[in-house]
Amino acid sequence: MNKRGADGSAGDADYGTIGGGYADHRRPDERIAARITQALGLSRTVLNVGAGAGSYESTDLDVTAVEPSASMREQRPAHLPSAIDAVAGTCRSGTTVSTRR
């Protein structure tokens, strides 16, 4: 079983504490965005695990965002789909989820 912090954070970081204002300071780096786009190639669907505030999420692809931290999910901009509250091991293969608002 995965241990989760008070806001749902998983792993060794407590984004309920350190993630406040993350989206105000984290800005996408064009070089990183270009590498992600290149790596995705002709993909049309993406599972973004640890999606955070969505800094590098494409609006041109069908993205399913997974983020355990409520603090980070709350900072996602309105033009992106909501993120699913889950951690590794809680989503089973074959599970269908809808992330559209």
Contacts in CASP RR format, 6 or more apart in sequence:
PFRMAT RR
TARGET T0000
AUTHOR 0000-0000-0000
METHOD contacts of the structure
MODEL  1
MNKRGADGSAGDADYGTIGGGYADHRRPDERIAARITQALGLSRTVLNVG
AGAGSYESTDLDVTAVEPSASMREQRPAHLPSAIDAVAGTCRSGTTVSTR
R
2 10 0 8 1.000
2 11 0 8 1.000
2 87 0 8 1.000
2 88 0 8 1.000
2 89 0 8 1.000
2 90 0 8 1.000
3 10 0 8 1.000
3 11 0 8 1.000
4 10 0 8 1.000
4 68 0 8 1.000
4 87 0 8 1.000
5 14 0 8 1.000
5 16 0 8 1.000
6 14 0 8 1.000
6 16 0 8 1.000
7 14 0 8 1.000
7 15 0 8 1.000
7 16 0 8 1.000
7 69 0 8 1.000
7 70 0 8 1.000
7 71 0 8 1.000
8 68 0 8 1.000
8 69 0 8 1.000
8 70 0 8 1.000
8 85 0 8 1.000
8 87 0 8 1.000
9 15 0 8 1.000
9 16 0 8 1.000
9 68 0 8 1.000
9 69 0 8 1.000
9 71 0 8 1.000
10 68 0 8 1.000
10 69 0 8 1.000
10 87 0 8 1.000
10 88 0 8 1.000
15 22 0 8 1.000
15 69 0 8 1.000
15 71 0 8 1.000
15 72 0 8 1.000
16 69 0 8 1.000
16 70 0 8 1.000
16 71 0 8 1.000
19 69 0 8 1.000
19 71 0 8 1.000
19 72 0 8 1.000
19 75 0 8 1.000
20 71 0 8 1.000
20 75 0 8 1.000
21 75 0 8 1.000
22 52 0 8 1.000
22 53 0 8 1.000
22 71 0 8 1.000
22 72 0 8 1.000
22 75 0 8 1.000
23 53 0 8 1.000
23 55 0 8 1.000
23 75 0 8 1.000
23 76 0 8 1.000
23 77 0 8 1.000
26 53 0 8 1.000
26 55 0 8 1.000
27 55 0 8 1.000
28 55 0 8 1.000
28 56 0 8 1.000
32 56 0 8 1.000
33 56 0 8 1.000
36 56 0 8 1.000
37 58 0 8 1.000
40 46 0 8 1.000
40 58 0 8 1.000
40 61 0 8 1.000
43 61 0 8 1.000
44 61 0 8 1.000
44 62 0 8 1.000
45 61 0 8 1.000
45 62 0 8 1.000
45 63 0 8 1.000
45 64 0 8 1.000
46 58 0 8 1.000
46 61 0 8 1.000
46 62 0 8 1.000
46 63 0 8 1.000
46 64 0 8 1.000
47 63 0 8 1.000
47 64 0 8 1.000
47 66 0 8 1.000
48 54 0 8 1.000
48 57 0 8 1.000
48 63 0 8 1.000
48 64 0 8 1.000
48 65 0 8 1.000
48 66 0 8 1.000
49 66 0 8 1.000
49 88 0 8 1.000
50 65 0 8 1.000
50 66 0 8 1.000
50 67 0 8 1.000
50 68 0 8 1.000
51 57 0 8 1.000
51 65 0 8 1.000
51 66 0 8 1.000
51 67 0 8 1.000
51 72 0 8 1.000
51 76 0 8 1.000
51 83 0 8 1.000
52 65 0 8 1.000
52 67 0 8 1.000
52 69 0 8 1.000
52 72 0 8 1.000
52 73 0 8 1.000
52 75 0 8 1.000
52 76 0 8 1.000
52 83 0 8 1.000
53 72 0 8 1.000
53 75 0 8 1.000
53 76 0 8 1.000
53 77 0 8 1.000
54 65 0 8 1.000
54 76 0 8 1.000
54 77 0 8 1.000
54 80 0 8 1.000
54 83 0 8 1.000
57 63 0 8 1.000
57 65 0 8 1.000
57 80 0 8 1.000
59 79 0 8 1.000
59 80 0 8 1.000
63 80 0 8 1.000
63 81 0 8 1.000
63 99 0 8 1.000
64 81 0 8 1.000
64 84 0 8 1.000
64 97 0 8 1.000
64 99 0 8 1.000
65 76 0 8 1.000
65 80 0 8 1.000
65 81 0 8 1.000
65 82 0 8 1.000
65 83 0 8 1.000
65 84 0 8 1.000
65 99 0 8 1.000
66 83 0 8 1.000
66 84 0 8 1.000
66 86 0 8 1.000
66 91 0 8 1.000
67 73 0 8 1.000
67 76 0 8 1.000
67 83 0 8 1.000
67 84 0 8 1.000
67 85 0 8 1.000
68 85 0 8 1.000
68 86 0 8 1.000
68 87 0 8 1.000
70 85 0 8 1.000
72 83 0 8 1.000
73 82 0 8 1.000
73 83 0 8 1.000
73 85 0 8 1.000
76 82 0 8 1.000
76 83 0 8 1.000
81 99 0 8 1.000
81 100 0 8 1.000
81 101 0 8 1.000
82 99 0 8 1.000
82 101 0 8 1.000
83 99 0 8 1.000
84 91 0 8 1.000
84 97 0 8 1.000
84 99 0 8 1.000
91 97 0 8 1.000
END
